[in-house]
Amino acid sequence: MKFPVKVGRGAVKIITIRSFEEEHLVADKVISGSIVLVDFKYIDSNIKQRILAFLEGTIFGIDGKMLVLRDDLVLLLPNGALDEPVEKNPLEFVRQE
């Protein structure tokens, strides 16, 4: 399997999953080098967990990253999509006192 070196222009895909069968569409997009924003707002929570498990395996297989932005919104990043490693969710609010 060839890993993408750099994510190209127009390579961000937004997919709203409506059925379990669409998990392969999402996996194919991220494997091909696209950054994929997945919206789970129309899916049952049990099916969502199964899809997330499948996508976690896909991301692990291509050495990518999965960022949970909200309960129903996930960002999938293929290997090479970021210049620097992500240690934690970059959108997480950190309060400094």
Buried (B, 14 or more C-beta within 10 A) or exposed (E): EEEBEEBEEEBEBEBEBEEBEBBEEBBEBBBEBBBBBBBBEEBEEEBBEEBBEBBEEBBEEBEBBBBEBEEBBBBBBBBBBBEEEEEEEEEEEEEEE
